[in-house]
Amino acid sequence: MKAINQLKTFQRILDEYPAETPLSKFLPGFYRQNKQMGSTDRRIAGRLLYNYFRLGRALPGTPPEERLFVAEFLCNTQLNSFIQHFKPDWAGCMGFGTDEKIGIIKTVFPAFKLEDVFPWTQQLSPGINKDAFLKSFFVQPDLFIRVNKGYEQQVKIVLTAAEVVFKDEGNNCISLPNGTRLEALFPNQHWFEVQDFSSQQTAQFFKPAKWDAWWDACAASGGKSLLLHAQEPTVKLVVSDIRESILANLDERFQHAGITKYQKKLLDLTQNNELILHDYEFDGIILDAPCSGSGTWGRTPEMISQFETYNIEFFQKLQQSIVRNVAKYLKPGKPLVYITCSAFKAENEDIVSFMVKELGLKLEEQTTLKGYENKADTMFVARLLAP
């Protein structure tokens, strides 16, 4: 009876879910309107919804409840009452590997194809292992924090006391189970920043020198600027974004991090900003460009169902426009660090080629940060030098 009620709740939420809304925003509102749902009910409903969308575009036309059974089987390694009730034949196979599970699924659903989960593998960056990338959608990514220097032991002591399983990834990075309630464990603390593992790795490409002038051009809430400041606190920093509200979040994070000297600008980088920036030239520019976000869909699997291929061309044109308006403010021989959280070649290597051929920049290094190997986001980063 419990499993049947869980399925009914899932179906109700799916019926009410507006396709263009992130699940992370929709579900809390749904729970507020349905206060009769206890914490266990909410947790199970959330798991079912997220796992359902992890199946991506596979098994189109199959009833949602059948797709859910397949997703629950693929995305869980421990037996649960839901699978035990609806698919008792699969119950003893929960600990099997993904390939074995897919073989079992195909005996019931011959139309199932792994490549249908994310049907754009031909457009992935060449460094991505397509099979591993596809299978990563069945795994919940971890939560990562970057611990501020001097607080490593304090953080580990609190996590250990709370019996939270964690892993030291090196370079002050700690991975935790997704859903760990950090705000309950660390009230009003500033010992760490929440930041994905791959995002933290981009710092290796910055290489700032003392008293350099750097521009974080699409700063958002300042994650890359915080990495830069941790590397070299003397850097003179300009941050900009098109969204005023997110720059307010940046102010708060900078205040907590003790960063007080920086310039903040509200800029639309698709436009010519010469009137505002005509006196500026930089020793380094970080361009964490707006993109499809396809490398983060392990965290937001509902995006797989919402995505259309024309979005790739939209973001590519946007990125070309931005890099053209940004690169000209570099001093000769100085770096532009181009970053995306996209897995698509059109937004990654193709934009690097554009910068080399059209803008005369020199490629120093580029790589795909294979988050799918680390239960993290998949990202792309390139370091180019101005002529």
N, C-alpha and C positions, 0 to 999 in steps of 0.2 A: 504493500500500500504506500509506503514511504517513497519508493522509486517512482510509482505512478504519479504521486503528487509533485515530485521533483520535475518530472517530464511535463506535467500540465503548467507548472510555473514557468519552465523554459519556453514552452510554446506561447504562453501569454506575453512574456517579455519580448520574444522575437517578433510577435505580431505588432507590438507597440513601438518597437525600436525604429526610429527614423534613420534611414540609411546614411545620411551625410553627417551624422553626429558621432563623435568618438565614444566608444563604449565607456571609457573612464569618466566621461561627463554625464552620460545618460543613466548609468546604473545607480549612482548615488541619489539622483532625483527620483528614480523609480522606487528605491527603498524608502525614501522619505514619505512617499505617497502610500506606501504599503507597510505601515509600522508593525503590522502583525507578524512580519517576517523576522525571525530571530537571527542571531549572528551566524548560526550554522546554516540556516536556510539561505542567507545572503551569500555566504561563502560558496556553497554548492551551486547556487544559481549562477554566480559569477564564473565559476570553473566551467560549467556546462556551456555558457555563452561563448567564452573565450575559446574553448576547445572546438566548439562548432565552427567558429570562423577560421580556426587553424587548418581546417580542411580546404580552405581556399576555394578554388573553382572546380574541385574534383567532384565527381558524381552529380553533374547538373541534371536537373529533372527528377532526381530521387527525392522522396518525401523528407522534409527536414528532420523528423525523428530518426529515420534510418541513417541519414548523414551524421546525426549526433552520435548514434551508437558506434559508427565507424571511427569518428573523431575521438570519442572517449577511449576506445580500445587502443588507438595509435598513441594518444597523448599521455596515457597513464602507465606506470610500471607496477603499481600495487593494485591488488584486487579491491574493488569497491562494490557496494550493494547495488548501485545503479546497473553496472554491467552484469553482475550476478543475476539480477532479476530479468533483464531484457535479452541478454545474450549469454545464457549459462554455458553454451558450448565454447565460448571464448574465455570464460572465467579463469580456467587453468593455464591460459597462455599469456597472461598480462605481463609476465617478466621476459617474454621472448624479445628478440631483436626486431628492429623495424622491418627488415627484409622478410623475416619469418611471418610477422604480423600481416604484411601486405599480401603474402601468399595465401594466408587464411582468409583475408578479406575478399580476395579475388574468387575464392570458391563460392562465395555468396553473392558478390557483386563483380561479375566478370569485366564490367566496363571501367572499373577503377584503374586509374593511371597516376603514378606519382607525379609525372610532369604536368598533370592538369592542376595540381595544387597551386602552382605559380607558373602560368602558361607563357611566360616571357623569357625563358632561359636563353633563347638565342640572342637576346639583347643584353645579357649580363656582361660585366667587365671580364676580360679574358683570364684574369688571375683567379676567378672564383670557381671552385669545384661545384659543378651543378648538382650532383647527387647529394653531396653533404649539405649544400645550401637548402635544397628542397626538404630534406629530412629535418633540418633544424627548426622548421615551422612547427613540428610536433613537440618541441621542448620549450618550456617556459624559461625565458632569459633570467639571469640572475640580477640582483640589485648590487650596484657597485658604489663604493665611496672612495674618495681620495682624502686620506687623513693628513691634516696639516702638521707640519714638522713640529716635533716635540710632544705630540699627543698620542703617539702610536700605542704606548703601553696602557694609557688610560682607556682608550677605546676598546682594546682587547680585553681588559679587565671587566668592563661593563658587559660586553657581549658574552664573555665566559660565564659571568655571574648569572646572566639571564638565560643561560643554556641555549644561546643562539649558535647554530653551526656556521662557521665562517672559514674563509681561506685567505691567507696572505698571498696576494698575487705579485708582490714585490713593488718597489718604487712607491710605497705608501698607499697602494691600492688594495682594498679588501673586498671580496665578494661575499654576498649574503643571500639567503633565500629570498626570492621575490615576495613581497608582502610583509617583510620584516617591518615592524612599527618603530621606526627610528625615533619618531617624535615622543613616543612613550618611554623609550630607553634613555634618550638624551634630551631632556627638556631644557630649552633655552641654552643650548650649547653651540659652540662654534669650533668644534674640534675637527670637523671634516666637511667636505662638499660632496653631495650626491652627484656622481658623474660616471657615465658608462666607461667600461674598460677601454674600448677602442678610442673613445673621445680623449681619454687620458693619454693614449699612445701618440696622439698627434703632436704633443709637446716636443717630441724628439726632433721634429722638423723645424722648430722655431729658431734655435741657436742665437739668442740675442746677446749683444755686448753691452757693457756698462754704459748708461746714459743714452742709449739708443732712443730714437723717436719711432714709436710703432703705432699703427692704426688697426684696430679691430673693427673691420668695416661693416660686418653684419653681426654685431655683438650679441644680439638677443639679451639673455639675462647674464651674460658675462663669463660663461664657463671657460672659454679659451683665454680670455684676458686674465683670469685667475691663475690659469696654468702658466702663462707668460710671466706674471708677477712673481709666482713662486720660483721660477727659474732665475729671474733677474729683477729684484725689487727696485732697481734704480731706473728702469725703463720709463720714459716719458710717454704717456698713453693717451691716445684719442680713441674714443669709442663712438660708434654710430649705429643707428637702426632706423627703420621706417616706422616702427611702432612705439609710440610714446609710453604706453602702459608697460611694455616689457623693459624699457629703459628705467622705469621706476623700480622694477624688480632688481635690475642691475645695481642701482644705487644702494639698495638694502644689502645685497650680497657683498658689495665693495666695502660698505661700512663695517660689516661683520668681519671682513678679512683685513681691516685696517688700511685699506687703500683710500687715501683722501685726496691725492693730487692726480687728477685726470680731467680731460675735456670731454664733454658729452655733446653730441650733435644729432639732431633729428634730420635724417637725410633719405631721400629717395634715390638710390644709386642707379636707377634706370635713366635718370635725368642728368643733365650737365650741372654740376655743383661748383663751377669755377668761381662764382661770386663768393661762395663760402670758403672754399679751399684753395684759393689762388696763391696764398702765401705758404702753403704747406708742402713739405717734401719729407718722405719717411725713410727710415733705415730698415723698415720691415712692415709688411701688411699681411694680416690674417684675413682671409676671405672664406668664412664658413658659409657657403652659398646656399640660398634657398633651393630646394630640390624636391624630388618626388618622395623622399624619405623611405624608399623601398628597402634600404638596409636595416630599417627599424621595425619592419612589419611583424617580426616575431613578438614585439611588445604590443603592437596594435594590429592584430591579424584581420580585423574587420576591414582594414584598408585594401586588402587583396580583392575583396568583393566589390569595392567602390571604384577601383582604379580602371582607367581606360588608357589605351596606348597613346592617344593624342596628348596626354599629360606630359609624356617624355619630351615631345617637341616643344611644348609650351615652356617647360623648365629650361631646356637647352637654349632657347632664344633669350630667355630671361638672364641666364648665366652669361651668355655672350655679351649682352648689353651691359651687365654689371662689371665684368672684368675689363671691358673697354673703358669704362668710366673711372675705374679704380687704379689700374696699373700705371697710369700716367703720373701718379703722385709718388712713385718710387724714385729714390736716388739711383744713379747708375750703379749696376752691379749688386744691388740690394734685393732681398728675397720677397717674393709674394708666395705665401703658403695657402694653397687652394684646397679646401676641404668640403666634402659632401658626406651625407649619410645615405647615399644612393648606391645601389648595386648595378646601375645601368651604365654601359659604356658611353652612351650618348651624353651623359652628364659628367662623366669622369675623363677618360682618356681622350675623348673627342674634344672636350673643352680645352684640355691641355694642348692638343694639336692646334686648336684655334689660336690660343695665346702665343704659341711658337710661330705659326705661319703668318697670322694677321697682325700681331702686336710686337713681334720681334723678341719676345722673351726667350731665355735659354733654359731648357729643362735640366735641372740638377738631379732630381730623383722623384720617383712616384711609386706608390704601392697601394694595394688593396689591403685594408685591415680586416682580416677574416674573422669577424666576430662570431660567425656561425661555428667556429672551432672552440669558442670560449664561453658559450651561452651569453653572448654580448651582441651589440649592434655591429653590422658590417658597414665599414666606411671606406672612403678613398681620400688620400692625401698626396699632394704634389708640391714640391718646392721648385720654384722658377726664379731666375734672376733677371733683373731689368737690363737692357742693353746699355 
